[in-house]
Structure formats: structure tokens, C-alpha cells
Amino acid sequence: MSNNSTPTIKNRKARHEYHVEETYEAGIVLRGTEVKSLREGNASLGEAFAYIKNGEVWLNGMYIKPYKHATYENHDERRERKLLLNKREIREMDKAVNKKGYTLAPLKMYFKKGYAKILIGIAKGKQKHDKRQDIKERDTKRELERKYKGTYKVNM
């Protein structure tokens, strides 16, 4: 199966809620039925969050729909899943998370060379005025693109 036919599950809410400062690509420990369900695009990162416990990074709250063709051995939809990172990366993440206001936010889940990967960002929560500013910029860009549709692309 080629990389283009596999879905990418994005957490659009994360970019709205947080300033992402640095990203890490992590492997994710999954069961067979979870992988099959992910390949069909049946997952959500909307309520997911990552945390560090005993020198390991865990992902909690990621929803993976039960695989419809599975037998009684189907997976739990919202179980904790271990993320696979280097010790150095985990130390860097731990240092960043111990700073006030920083958290680990899952940004997107995708397949790379047949393996499920998750992009984790070190993020700081946005204030209300920051969110309003982002919305304003997005609306302005959209208006300009509508006005000059087909002539050239606006980069902000």
C-alpha cells in the first residue's frame, strides 16, 4: 500500500489552542485491529493528549474506532498507547514540559514506510486575544484570495 492512499489524521484544534514551538516524530505501539482501523481513517486526535510517566511518553484520549471485521479480540477505543522516542528526545520533552505553561500536544497521525507515526508538539497555550488574532489573519487571507482568485497566491 503506498503512502498516498493511507489517511492522515490531523488535530486541527491543537493549532488553534496552542503555539507549537517544536515537533517530534514518534512511533506508536498499536494492536493489529487498531492499525486496520487507522488505515480506513477511523480515528480522532481531538481529545488526545500526551504525557511523560516513568521516562516513557504515553498518548491518552486518542479515539480509534473498533475494526468492523474483527472478532472478539477487538481493541479498546480510548486506551493509553505508548509512544516510541529516543531517550534524548524524551529528556528534551521532559525539560520543556516542566516549564510553566508547556504541554505535549499530538498534532497529526500518519503512516510512513508502513509504520504508524504521530507528530507530537511542545506547545504553550494561547491567550484569547492570540486566538482572535489568528482568526482575523485567516479571514483576511481568505478575503484576499477570493478577491484575486486565479491571478496569484497570497502568502502571509
C-alpha positions in Angstrom: 0.0 0.0 0.0 1.5 3.3 -1.0 1.8 6.3 1.4 -0.6 8.4 -0.7 -3.6 6.1 -0.1 -3.2 6.0 3.7 -5.1 8.7 5.6 -3.6 11.4 7.7 -5.5 12.2 10.9 -5.0 15.8 12.0 -5.7 17.6 15.2 -6.8 21.0 13.9 -7.9 22.1 17.4 -4.3 21.9 18.7 -3.0 24.6 16.3 -5.9 26.8 17.4 -5.4 26.2 21.1 -1.6 26.2 21.3 1.6 27.9 20.0 3.6 24.9 18.8 7.3 25.5 19.3 9.0 22.2 18.5 7.8 18.9 17.0 8.9 15.3 17.3 8.0 12.3 15.2 7.2 9.3 17.4 6.3 5.7 16.6 3.2 4.4 18.3 2.5 0.9 19.8 -0.7 -0.4 18.3 -2.6 -3.7 18.1 -3.5 -5.2 14.7 -7.1 -4.2 14.8 -6.1 -0.6 15.6 -3.8 -0.4 12.5 -6.5 -1.8 10.2 -9.0 0.8 11.6 -6.4 3.6 11.2 -5.8 2.6 7.6 -9.5 3.2 6.9 -9.2 6.6 8.5 -11.4 5.8 11.5 -9.7 7.8 14.3 -9.7 11.2 16.0 -7.0 13.2 17.8 -9.4 15.9 19.0 -9.3 15.0 22.7 -5.9 13.4 22.8 -3.0 14.5 25.0 0.5 13.1 25.7 2.3 12.9 29.0 5.6 11.5 30.4 5.5 8.8 33.1 8.5 6.9 34.4 10.7 8.0 31.5 8.2 6.9 28.8 5.8 9.0 26.7 2.1 8.0 26.6 -0.8 9.1 24.5 -4.2 9.2 26.1 -7.6 10.0 24.7 -6.9 9.2 21.1 -10.1 7.6 19.6 -9.7 4.7 17.2 -13.0 3.2 16.1 -13.2 -0.6 16.6 -12.4 -2.5 13.5 -15.7 -3.8 11.9 -14.3 -7.1 10.7 -12.6 -8.1 13.9 -13.8 -10.9 16.2 -14.0 -10.8 20.0 -10.3 -9.6 20.1 -11.1 -6.0 19.2 -9.3 -3.2 20.9 -10.5 -0.6 23.5 -11.3 2.6 21.7 -9.6 5.1 24.0 -6.8 3.0 25.7 -3.4 4.5 26.6 -0.9 4.0 23.9 2.9 4.1 24.3 4.9 6.4 22.0 8.4 5.3 20.8 11.1 8.0 21.1 14.8 8.2 21.8 15.9 8.8 25.4 17.4 12.1 24.3 14.1 13.2 22.8 12.2 12.2 25.9 14.7 14.2 28.1 14.2 17.3 25.9 10.4 16.9 26.1 10.5 16.4 29.9 12.6 19.6 30.3 10.2 21.6 28.1 7.1 20.3 29.9 8.4 21.1 33.3 8.5 24.8 32.2 5.3 26.7 33.2 2.5 26.5 30.7 4.0 23.9 28.3 2.4 20.7 27.3 2.7 17.8 24.8 0.1 18.1 22.0 -0.5 15.4 19.4 -0.7 17.2 16.0 -1.2 14.5 13.4 -1.1 10.8 12.9 0.1 9.3 9.6 1.8 6.3 8.0 5.5 6.4 7.0 7.1 3.4 5.3 4.2 1.2 6.6 4.6 2.3 10.2 2.1 4.4 12.1 3.8 7.7 13.2 2.5 10.5 15.4 3.7 14.1 15.3 4.0 15.5 18.9 4.5 19.2 19.5 5.8 21.0 22.5 3.1 23.6 22.9 2.2 26.6 25.0 -1.4 27.6 25.5 -2.7 30.6 23.6 -4.5 33.5 25.2 -7.9 34.6 24.0 -6.5 37.6 22.1 -4.0 35.4 20.3 -6.8 33.1 19.0 -8.8 36.2 17.9 -5.7 37.5 16.0 -5.2 34.1 14.2 -8.9 34.1 13.2 -8.6 37.7 11.9 -5.5 36.8 9.8 -7.1 33.7 8.4 -10.2 35.7 7.4 -8.2 38.5 5.8 -6.1 35.9 3.8 -9.3 34.2 2.7 -10.9 37.5 1.6 -7.8 38.5 -0.4 -7.7 35.0 -2.1 -11.3 35.4 -3.1 -10.7 38.9 -4.5 -7.7 37.9 -6.5 -8.8 34.4 -7.3 -6.8 32.8 -10.1 -4.4 35.8 -10.5 -1.8 34.9 -7.9 -1.4 33.3 -4.5 -1.2 35.4 -1.3 1.4 34.4 1.2 1.1 35.8 4.7 
